[in-house]
Amino acid sequence: MLLGLIPSRRLLSIRRSLIQCRSVSSANTGRKAAVDRVLSAFRSICGEDCVSLGEAIREQHGKDESVHKCRPPDVVVFPRCLEEVSSLAKVCHDHNLPIIPFGTGTGLEGGVGAVKGGVCFSLRNMEQILDLHQEDFDVTVEPGVTRKTLNAYIRDTGLWFPVDPGADASLCGMAATSASGTNAVRYGTMRENVMNLEVVLSNGTVIHTAGKGRRPRKTSAGYNLTNLFVGSEGTLGIITKTTLRLYGIPESMVSAVCSFPSVQAAVDSTVQILQAGVPIARIEFLDDVMIDACNKFSSLSYPVTPTLFLEFHGSERSLEEQVATAEEITQSNEGSDFQWAQDAETRNRLWKARHDAWYAAQALRPGCKAYSTDVCVPLSRLPQIIVETKKDLLESRLTGPIAGHVGDGNFHCLMVVDPNDPDELHRVHLFTERLARRALAMDGTCTGEHGVGLGKRTLLSEEVGPLAIQVMQGLKDSLDPKNLMNPGKVLLKGEL
């Protein structure tokens, strides 16, 4: 009897697949018809030159720096102001078209792929730096403004914006992904540095998360809507302005490189430096594989052992004390081969080597693609997870140099993979899931700064649990009831 049921079950399975395929095909056909109907409306809002159906443009806007495959939108629009963003969103809302915000495409978790097609809002033409208040240490920028552009613009004021993810990313995009980077141990992440946001919701409504034009240094008024949208990855609305904290450019800066006999010794030094109250600005860890890659790529000659890159900011007198304390601590942990750099040229060369780690890793295997995954754990668990991760990489026959913001317990594996090798891609996928679950088992998070995107949705559910996911989904349903804002990202509901 059971044998007789097997063909029937197979037929049912095939039938379900065919129904699903027809449903997807029907949805795609309906969406493309809707796009055709709204093109004239798009052109009337932002002009013929700001609407593109070109295949190359669509593919450019359907991928980021991750290994996730390109998922091009049906059309790309290039709004130039808030009013155009709002009007375009209203048209999309009325015709049930998905909306995917796009900044510079430097994300690492597939956050810009149009998994359900729709309309990509490329925000590069909104590039104004607005309302710089030098005396209040804040500035408001549009989404086309990048980190380097802002710092070049305000350099002569004696101010700077220190959050530095490495890539010259859009500042509004950095807010959307809750980015951070090498300076977070001193200056915090985007969560601590975004004061207010202007956001266009899926139906075109414009809100200001802290009140229009408001920029107090602190507030205890109402729900923290600003931090709700920071890290929302375009799934709740389109960020069209962000107001940021600025800082005084330090009087002096000193950088250093120090080698250690083990991962444990390097992390112990980090913890002790922080415990001593040294206001260190950057403290970065590179494992032996990563430092070897940097040596080769940047023509350096650092010892091929676990290494710390450090930077101190302050007055010349305070730096003397900071450096003396740090040097004493690192030497007590068998740190050696100190190389100090105070002049700007030497410091920039040192940190360029650190920021070029991505390209240095990729150069280990010419013709292959680099992919970075990150996790974050309590500092005390960092040595254990790095040692276990390096063992896993060897056993999995994978190339994955490690670099990390060790002062935060956050580190990256820069996977170098052959995109044409399905077996290797599968091994990378399994490795990244093991790494994330290893971090979760150590009371950490599946992502410290890259975000969830497409790649870590299941892991997010495991991290926060079903009740928290229900609350997140409730917020999403309230703000975006049609699930038009960057659908298929962060939360699993509604996935095709």
Secondary structure, DSSP 8 states (H G I E B T S, - for coil): -HHHHHHHHHHHHHHHHHHHHHHHHHHHHHHHHHHHHHHHHHHHHH-GGGEE--HHHHHHTT--SSSS-----SEEE---SHHHHHHHHHHHHHTT--EEEESSS--SS-TT--TT--EEEE-TT---EEEEEGGGTEEEE-TT-BHHHHHHHHGGGTEE-----SS--BHHHHHHHT---TTHHHH--HHHHEEEEEEE-TTS-EEETT-TT---S---SS--HHHHHTT-TTSS-EEEEEEEE-EE--SEEEEEEEE-SSHHHHHHHHHHHHHTT--EEEEEEE-HHHHHHHHHHHT----SS-EEEEEEEE-HHHHHHHHHHHHHHHHHTT-EEEEEE-SHHHHHHHHHHHHTHHHHHHTTSTT-EEEEEEEE--GGGHHHHHHHHHHHHHHTT-B--EEEEGGGTEEEEEEEE-TT-HHHHHHHHHHHHHHHHHHHHTT-BS-SSS--TTTTHHHHHHHH-HHHHHHHHHHHHHH-TT--BSTTSSS-TT--
